[in-house]
Amino acid sequence: MPIESRYVFKNVDQLGIAFKKGSPVRDDFNLWLKEQGPQKISGIVDNWMK
């Protein structure tokens, strides 16, 4: 079953999986993603999709 938001507004993240462009939190998160690498990120996603 796919993740679905009850209320959807164009360009608004209702699921809490994104950060505002230009925010320091987003920059930190993007850096963390780069440090993890695609293989580890895929493993994390696969684990949570079970």
PDB file of N, CA, C, O and CB in Angstrom:
ATOM      1  N   MET A   1       0.844  -1.171   0.000  1.00  0.00           N
ATOM      2  CA  MET A   1       0.000   0.000   0.000  1.00  0.00           C
ATOM      3  C   MET A   1       0.896   1.244   0.000  1.00  0.00           C
ATOM      4  O   MET A   1       1.760   1.376   0.867  1.00  0.00           O
ATOM      5  CB  MET A   1      -0.964  -0.007   1.223  1.00  0.00           C
ATOM      6  N   PRO A   2       0.704   2.147  -0.951  1.00  0.00           N
ATOM      7  CA  PRO A   2       1.539   3.352  -1.018  1.00  0.00           C
ATOM      8  C   PRO A   2       1.189   4.339   0.098  1.00  0.00           C
ATOM      9  O   PRO A   2       0.077   4.340   0.626  1.00  0.00           O
ATOM     10  CB  PRO A   2       1.380   4.033  -2.385  1.00  0.00           C
ATOM     11  N   ILE A   3       2.168   5.176   0.440  1.00  0.00           N
ATOM     12  CA  ILE A   3       1.933   6.232   1.430  1.00  0.00           C
ATOM     13  C   ILE A   3       1.040   7.282   0.786  1.00  0.00           C
ATOM     14  O   ILE A   3       1.259   7.683  -0.356  1.00  0.00           O
ATOM     15  CB  ILE A   3       3.284   6.869   1.934  1.00  0.00           C
ATOM     16  N   GLU A   4       0.054   7.712   1.515  1.00  0.00           N
ATOM     17  CA  GLU A   4      -0.890   8.675   0.963  1.00  0.00           C
ATOM     18  C   GLU A   4      -1.198   9.742   2.002  1.00  0.00           C
ATOM     19  O   GLU A   4      -1.367   9.438   3.183  1.00  0.00           O
ATOM     20  CB  GLU A   4      -2.185   7.975   0.502  1.00  0.00           C
ATOM     21  N   SER A   5      -1.270  10.966   1.570  1.00  0.00           N
ATOM     22  CA  SER A   5      -1.607  12.070   2.461  1.00  0.00           C
ATOM     23  C   SER A   5      -3.087  12.390   2.306  1.00  0.00           C
ATOM     24  O   SER A   5      -3.613  12.406   1.194  1.00  0.00           O
ATOM     25  CB  SER A   5      -0.732  13.324   2.161  1.00  0.00           C
ATOM     26  N   ARG A   6      -3.742  12.639   3.406  1.00  0.00           N
ATOM     27  CA  ARG A   6      -5.170  12.925   3.369  1.00  0.00           C
ATOM     28  C   ARG A   6      -5.451  14.268   2.680  1.00  0.00           C
ATOM     29  O   ARG A   6      -6.399  14.384   1.904  1.00  0.00           O
ATOM     30  CB  ARG A   6      -5.743  12.929   4.791  1.00  0.00           C
ATOM     31  N   TYR A   7      -4.638  15.260   2.964  1.00  0.00           N
ATOM     32  CA  TYR A   7      -4.796  16.578   2.350  1.00  0.00           C
ATOM     33  C   TYR A   7      -3.543  16.882   1.544  1.00  0.00           C
ATOM     34  O   TYR A   7      -2.435  16.849   2.080  1.00  0.00           O
ATOM     35  CB  TYR A   7      -5.054  17.686   3.428  1.00  0.00           C
ATOM     36  N   VAL A   8      -3.708  17.173   0.281  1.00  0.00           N
ATOM     37  CA  VAL A   8      -2.560  17.433  -0.576  1.00  0.00           C
ATOM     38  C   VAL A   8      -2.707  18.819  -1.200  1.00  0.00           C
ATOM     39  O   VAL A   8      -3.721  19.135  -1.821  1.00  0.00           O
ATOM     40  CB  VAL A   8      -2.428  16.340  -1.676  1.00  0.00           C
ATOM     41  N   PHE A   9      -1.680  19.630  -1.021  1.00  0.00           N
ATOM     42  CA  PHE A   9      -1.627  20.947  -1.628  1.00  0.00           C
ATOM     43  C   PHE A   9      -0.393  20.997  -2.509  1.00  0.00           C
ATOM     44  O   PHE A   9       0.668  20.515  -2.115  1.00  0.00           O
ATOM     45  CB  PHE A   9      -1.606  22.077  -0.551  1.00  0.00           C
ATOM     46  N   LYS A  10      -0.515  21.565  -3.680  1.00  0.00           N
ATOM     47  CA  LYS A  10       0.598  21.626  -4.616  1.00  0.00           C
ATOM     48  C   LYS A  10       1.819  22.279  -3.964  1.00  0.00           C
ATOM     49  O   LYS A  10       1.722  23.344  -3.352  1.00  0.00           O
ATOM     50  CB  LYS A  10       0.191  22.396  -5.882  1.00  0.00           C
ATOM     51  N   ASN A  11       2.972  21.613  -4.110  1.00  0.00           N
ATOM     52  CA  ASN A  11       4.261  22.093  -3.601  1.00  0.00           C
ATOM     53  C   ASN A  11       4.337  22.175  -2.074  1.00  0.00           C
ATOM     54  O   ASN A  11       5.182  22.898  -1.545  1.00  0.00           O
ATOM     55  CB  ASN A  11       4.550  23.445  -4.177  1.00  0.00           C
ATOM     56  N   VAL A  12       3.486  21.463  -1.369  1.00  0.00           N
ATOM     57  CA  VAL A  12       3.531  21.440   0.089  1.00  0.00           C
ATOM     58  C   VAL A  12       3.741  20.005   0.538  1.00  0.00           C
ATOM     59  O   VAL A  12       2.969  19.117   0.179  1.00  0.00           O
ATOM     60  CB  VAL A  12       2.231  22.035   0.709  1.00  0.00           C
ATOM     61  N   ASP A  13       4.777  19.781   1.317  1.00  0.00           N
ATOM     62  CA  ASP A  13       5.078  18.449   1.821  1.00  0.00           C
ATOM     63  C   ASP A  13       4.250  18.188   3.071  1.00  0.00           C
ATOM     64  O   ASP A  13       4.475  18.815   4.106  1.00  0.00           O
ATOM     65  CB  ASP A  13       6.591  18.297   2.119  1.00  0.00           C
ATOM     66  N   GLN A  14       3.302  17.274   2.983  1.00  0.00           N
ATOM     67  CA  GLN A  14       2.462  16.939   4.125  1.00  0.00           C
ATOM     68  C   GLN A  14       2.972  15.718   4.880  1.00  0.00           C
ATOM     69  O   GLN A  14       2.462  15.407   5.956  1.00  0.00           O
ATOM     70  CB  GLN A  14       1.045  16.699   3.669  1.00  0.00           C
ATOM     71  N   LEU A  15       3.966  15.024   4.340  1.00  0.00           N
ATOM     72  CA  LEU A  15       4.432  13.788   4.952  1.00  0.00           C
ATOM     73  C   LEU A  15       5.700  13.971   5.768  1.00  0.00           C
ATOM     74  O   LEU A  15       6.160  13.019   6.399  1.00  0.00           O
ATOM     75  CB  LEU A  15       4.664  12.755   3.896  1.00  0.00           C
ATOM     76  N   GLY A  16       6.271  15.151   5.776  1.00  0.00           N
ATOM     77  CA  GLY A  16       7.452  15.411   6.591  1.00  0.00           C
ATOM     78  C   GLY A  16       8.721  14.782   6.061  1.00  0.00           C
ATOM     79  O   GLY A  16       9.622  14.464   6.838  1.00  0.00           O
ATOM     80  N   ILE A  17       8.814  14.594   4.747  1.00  0.00           N
ATOM     81  CA  ILE A  17       9.999  13.948   4.184  1.00  0.00           C
ATOM     82  C   ILE A  17      10.888  14.928   3.428  1.00  0.00           C
ATOM     83  O   ILE A  17      11.811  14.516   2.727  1.00  0.00           O
ATOM     84  CB  ILE A  17       9.586  12.819   3.261  1.00  0.00           C
ATOM     85  N   ALA A  18      10.618  16.207   3.564  1.00  0.00           N
ATOM     86  CA  ALA A  18      11.443  17.202   2.879  1.00  0.00           C
ATOM     87  C   ALA A  18      11.605  18.422   3.782  1.00  0.00           C
ATOM     88  O   ALA A  18      10.817  18.646   4.701  1.00  0.00           O
ATOM     89  CB  ALA A  18      10.813  17.607   1.507  1.00  0.00           C
ATOM     90  N   PHE A  19      12.627  19.190   3.502  1.00  0.00           N
ATOM     91  CA  PHE A  19      12.884  20.397   4.272  1.00  0.00           C
ATOM     92  C   PHE A  19      12.832  21.595   3.341  1.00  0.00           C
ATOM     93  O   PHE A  19      13.086  21.467   2.143  1.00  0.00           O
ATOM     94  CB  PHE A  19      14.250  20.320   4.998  1.00  0.00           C
ATOM     95  N   LYS A  20      12.509  22.740   3.879  1.00  0.00           N
ATOM     96  CA  LYS A  20      12.423  23.972   3.106  1.00  0.00           C
ATOM     97  C   LYS A  20      13.754  24.266   2.421  1.00  0.00           C
ATOM     98  O   LYS A  20      14.818  24.162   3.031  1.00  0.00           O
ATOM     99  CB  LYS A  20      12.016  25.147   4.008  1.00  0.00           C
ATOM    100  N   LYS A  21      13.677  24.633   1.143  1.00  0.00           N
ATOM    101  CA  LYS A  21      14.895  24.973   0.402  1.00  0.00           C
ATOM    102  C   LYS A  21      15.619  26.116   1.095  1.00  0.00           C
ATOM    103  O   LYS A  21      15.010  27.094   1.527  1.00  0.00           O
ATOM    104  CB  LYS A  21      14.566  25.352  -1.061  1.00  0.00           C
ATOM    105  N   GLY A  22      16.943  25.967   1.189  1.00  0.00           N
ATOM    106  CA  GLY A  22      17.758  27.002   1.797  1.00  0.00           C
ATOM    107  C   GLY A  22      17.867  26.917   3.311  1.00  0.00           C
ATOM    108  O   GLY A  22      18.601  27.692   3.924  1.00  0.00           O
ATOM    109  N   SER A  23      17.136  25.973   3.927  1.00  0.00           N
ATOM    110  CA  SER A  23      17.220  25.870   5.387  1.00  0.00           C
ATOM    111  C   SER A  23      18.477  25.107   5.788  1.00  0.00           C
ATOM    112  O   SER A  23      18.918  24.216   5.062  1.00  0.00           O
ATOM    113  CB  SER A  23      15.963  25.173   5.960  1.00  0.00           C
ATOM    114  N   PRO A  24      19.061  25.448   6.938  1.00  0.00           N
ATOM    115  CA  PRO A  24      20.260  24.738   7.401  1.00  0.00           C
ATOM    116  C   PRO A  24      19.988  23.257   7.649  1.00  0.00           C
ATOM    117  O   PRO A  24      20.875  22.423   7.469  1.00  0.00           O
ATOM    118  CB  PRO A  24      20.790  25.382   8.678  1.00  0.00           C
ATOM    119  N   VAL A  25      18.773  22.931   8.058  1.00  0.00           N
ATOM    120  CA  VAL A  25      18.429  21.523   8.302  1.00  0.00           C
ATOM    121  C   VAL A  25      18.478  20.737   6.992  1.00  0.00           C
ATOM    122  O   VAL A  25      18.968  19.608   6.957  1.00  0.00           O
ATOM    123  CB  VAL A  25      17.022  21.403   8.951  1.00  0.00           C
ATOM    124  N   ARG A  26      17.969  21.339   5.921  1.00  0.00           N
ATOM    125  CA  ARG A  26      18.009  20.670   4.622  1.00  0.00           C
ATOM    126  C   ARG A  26      19.453  20.472   4.169  1.00  0.00           C
ATOM    127  O   ARG A  26      19.803  19.407   3.660  1.00  0.00           O
ATOM    128  CB  ARG A  26      17.224  21.481   3.572  1.00  0.00           C
ATOM    129  N   ASP A  27      20.286  21.484   4.350  1.00  0.00           N
ATOM    130  CA  ASP A  27      21.696  21.365   3.972  1.00  0.00           C
ATOM    131  C   ASP A  27      22.376  20.244   4.749  1.00  0.00           C
ATOM    132  O   ASP A  27      23.137  19.463   4.178  1.00  0.00           O
ATOM    133  CB  ASP A  27      22.430  22.692   4.212  1.00  0.00           C
ATOM    134  N   ASP A  28      22.104  20.163   6.051  1.00  0.00           N
ATOM    135  CA  ASP A  28      22.670  19.090   6.876  1.00  0.00           C
ATOM    136  C   ASP A  28      22.182  17.725   6.411  1.00  0.00           C
ATOM    137  O   ASP A  28      22.960  16.773   6.343  1.00  0.00           O
ATOM    138  CB  ASP A  28      22.308  19.300   8.352  1.00  0.00           C
ATOM    139  N   PHE A  29      20.895  17.631   6.091  1.00  0.00           N
ATOM    140  CA  PHE A  29      20.323  16.362   5.645  1.00  0.00           C
ATOM    141  C   PHE A  29      20.920  15.945   4.300  1.00  0.00           C
ATOM    142  O   PHE A  29      21.253  14.777   4.104  1.00  0.00           O
ATOM    143  CB  PHE A  29      18.788  16.470   5.537  1.00  0.00           C
ATOM    144  N   ASN A  30      21.056  16.892   3.380  1.00  0.00           N
ATOM    145  CA  ASN A  30      21.662  16.578   2.080  1.00  0.00           C
ATOM    146  C   ASN A  30      23.104  16.102   2.242  1.00  0.00           C
ATOM    147  O   ASN A  30      23.534  15.180   1.550  1.00  0.00           O
ATOM    148  CB  ASN A  30      21.616  17.807   1.158  1.00  0.00           C
ATOM    149  N   LEU A  31      23.845  16.720   3.144  1.00  0.00           N
ATOM    150  CA  LEU A  31      25.213  16.290   3.423  1.00  0.00           C
ATOM    151  C   LEU A  31      25.222  14.870   3.982  1.00  0.00           C
ATOM    152  O   LEU A  31      26.042  14.045   3.580  1.00  0.00           O
ATOM    153  CB  LEU A  31      25.894  17.259   4.409  1.00  0.00           C
ATOM    154  N   TRP A  32      24.320  14.592   4.899  1.00  0.00           N
ATOM    155  CA  TRP A  32      24.216  13.248   5.483  1.00  0.00           C
ATOM    156  C   TRP A  32      23.913  12.213   4.397  1.00  0.00           C
ATOM    157  O   TRP A  32      24.509  11.137   4.376  1.00  0.00           O
ATOM    158  CB  TRP A  32      23.117  13.214   6.577  1.00  0.00           C
ATOM    159  N   LEU A  33      22.976  12.547   3.488  1.00  0.00           N
ATOM    160  CA  LEU A  33      22.649  11.624   2.395  1.00  0.00           C
ATOM    161  C   LEU A  33      23.879  11.322   1.545  1.00  0.00           C
ATOM    162  O   LEU A  33      24.122  10.169   1.190  1.00  0.00           O
ATOM    163  CB  LEU A  33      21.533  12.208   1.514  1.00  0.00           C
ATOM    164  N   LYS A  34      24.655  12.353   1.216  1.00  0.00           N
ATOM    165  CA  LYS A  34      25.864  12.158   0.414  1.00  0.00           C
ATOM    166  C   LYS A  34      26.872  11.285   1.147  1.00  0.00           C
ATOM    167  O   LYS A  34      27.524  10.436   0.539  1.00  0.00           O
ATOM    168  CB  LYS A  34      26.497  13.507   0.062  1.00  0.00           C
ATOM    169  N   GLU A  35      27.000  11.495   2.459  1.00  0.00           N
ATOM    170  CA  GLU A  35      27.946  10.703   3.248  1.00  0.00           C
ATOM    171  C   GLU A  35      27.544   9.231   3.307  1.00  0.00           C
ATOM    172  O   GLU A  35      28.410   8.357   3.334  1.00  0.00           O
ATOM    173  CB  GLU A  35      28.051  11.267   4.662  1.00  0.00           C
ATOM    174  N   GLN A  36      26.249   8.950   3.326  1.00  0.00           N
ATOM    175  CA  GLN A  36      25.772   7.573   3.422  1.00  0.00           C
ATOM    176  C   GLN A  36      26.000   6.805   2.124  1.00  0.00           C
ATOM    177  O   GLN A  36      26.352   5.626   2.146  1.00  0.00           O
ATOM    178  CB  GLN A  36      24.293   7.555   3.782  1.00  0.00           C
ATOM    179  N   GLY A  37      25.801   7.472   1.010  1.00  0.00           N
ATOM    180  CA  GLY A  37      25.958   6.831  -0.290  1.00  0.00           C
ATOM    181  C   GLY A  37      24.698   6.082  -0.700  1.00  0.00           C
ATOM    182  O   GLY A  37      23.871   5.734   0.144  1.00  0.00           O
ATOM    183  N   PRO A  38      24.555   5.838  -1.998  1.00  0.00           N
ATOM    184  CA  PRO A  38      23.329   5.236  -2.525  1.00  0.00           C
ATOM    185  C   PRO A  38      23.049   3.824  -2.009  1.00  0.00           C
ATOM    186  O   PRO A  38      21.891   3.462  -1.798  1.00  0.00           O
ATOM    187  CB  PRO A  38      23.399   5.203  -4.014  1.00  0.00           C
ATOM    188  N   GLN A  39      24.086   3.036  -1.807  1.00  0.00           N
ATOM    189  CA  GLN A  39      23.868   1.654  -1.367  1.00  0.00           C
ATOM    190  C   GLN A  39      23.272   1.611   0.047  1.00  0.00           C
ATOM    191  O   GLN A  39      22.331   0.860   0.301  1.00  0.00           O
ATOM    192  CB  GLN A  39      25.195   0.866  -1.408  1.00  0.00           C
ATOM    193  N   LYS A  40      23.807   2.399   0.944  1.00  0.00           N
ATOM    194  CA  LYS A  40      23.290   2.412   2.316  1.00  0.00           C
ATOM    195  C   LYS A  40      21.881   2.999   2.360  1.00  0.00           C
ATOM    196  O   LYS A  40      21.028   2.508   3.100  1.00  0.00           O
ATOM    197  CB  LYS A  40      24.226   3.215   3.237  1.00  0.00           C
ATOM    198  N   ILE A  41      21.633   4.043   1.575  1.00  0.00           N
ATOM    199  CA  ILE A  41      20.297   4.645   1.529  1.00  0.00           C
ATOM    200  C   ILE A  41      19.286   3.625   1.015  1.00  0.00           C
ATOM    201  O   ILE A  41      18.184   3.526   1.554  1.00  0.00           O
ATOM    202  CB  ILE A  41      20.292   5.911   0.632  1.00  0.00           C
ATOM    203  N   SER A  42      19.644   2.871  -0.013  1.00  0.00           N
ATOM    204  CA  SER A  42      18.750   1.832  -0.536  1.00  0.00           C
ATOM    205  C   SER A  42      18.441   0.792   0.531  1.00  0.00           C
ATOM    206  O   SER A  42      17.306   0.328   0.639  1.00  0.00           O
ATOM    207  CB  SER A  42      19.373   1.154  -1.764  1.00  0.00           C
ATOM    208  N   GLY A  43      19.447   0.425   1.317  1.00  0.00           N
ATOM    209  CA  GLY A  43      19.238  -0.526   2.400  1.00  0.00           C
ATOM    210  C   GLY A  43      18.275  -0.005   3.451  1.00  0.00           C
ATOM    211  O   GLY A  43      17.429  -0.746   3.952  1.00  0.00           O
ATOM    212  N   ILE A  44      18.406   1.278   3.785  1.00  0.00           N
ATOM    213  CA  ILE A  44      17.504   1.896   4.759  1.00  0.00           C
ATOM    214  C   ILE A  44      16.076   1.897   4.222  1.00  0.00           C
ATOM    215  O   ILE A  44      15.142   1.534   4.937  1.00  0.00           O
ATOM    216  CB  ILE A  44      17.958   3.339   5.089  1.00  0.00           C
ATOM    217  N   VAL A  45      15.908   2.304   2.968  1.00  0.00           N
ATOM    218  CA  VAL A  45      14.577   2.341   2.356  1.00  0.00           C
ATOM    219  C   VAL A  45      13.987   0.935   2.297  1.00  0.00           C
ATOM    220  O   VAL A  45      12.826   0.736   2.654  1.00  0.00           O
ATOM    221  CB  VAL A  45      14.642   2.957   0.937  1.00  0.00           C
ATOM    222  N   ASP A  46      14.776  -0.036   1.853  1.00  0.00           N
ATOM    223  CA  ASP A  46      14.295  -1.421   1.774  1.00  0.00           C
ATOM    224  C   ASP A  46      13.842  -1.922   3.136  1.00  0.00           C
ATOM    225  O   ASP A  46      12.816  -2.594   3.241  1.00  0.00           O
ATOM    226  CB  ASP A  46      15.389  -2.338   1.218  1.00  0.00           C
ATOM    227  N   ASN A  47      14.597  -1.601   4.179  1.00  0.00           N
ATOM    228  CA  ASN A  47      14.241  -2.031   5.531  1.00  0.00           C
ATOM    229  C   ASN A  47      12.895  -1.459   5.965  1.00  0.00           C
ATOM    230  O   ASN A  47      12.069  -2.172   6.535  1.00  0.00           O
ATOM    231  CB  ASN A  47      15.328  -1.614   6.521  1.00  0.00           C
ATOM    232  N   TRP A  48      12.672  -0.171   5.695  1.00  0.00           N
ATOM    233  CA  TRP A  48      11.424   0.467   6.115  1.00  0.00           C
ATOM    234  C   TRP A  48      10.237   0.087   5.240  1.00  0.00           C
ATOM    235  O   TRP A  48       9.090   0.249   5.659  1.00  0.00           O
ATOM    236  CB  TRP A  48      11.589   1.964   6.109  1.00  0.00           C
ATOM    237  N   MET A  49      10.487  -0.416   4.033  1.00  0.00           N
ATOM    238  CA  MET A  49       9.397  -0.813   3.136  1.00  0.00           C
ATOM    239  C   MET A  49       8.889  -2.226   3.423  1.00  0.00           C
ATOM    240  O   MET A  49       7.900  -2.664   2.835  1.00  0.00           O
ATOM    241  CB  MET A  49       9.859  -0.723   1.691  1.00  0.00           C
ATOM    242  N   LYS A  50       9.565  -2.936   4.327  1.00  0.00           N
ATOM    243  CA  LYS A  50       9.132  -4.305   4.665  1.00  0.00           C
ATOM    244  C   LYS A  50       7.864  -4.290   5.472  1.00  0.00           C
ATOM    245  O   LYS A  50       7.357  -5.348   5.845  1.00  0.00           O
ATOM    246  CB  LYS A  50      10.219  -5.045   5.437  1.00  0.00           C
TER     247      LYS A  50
END
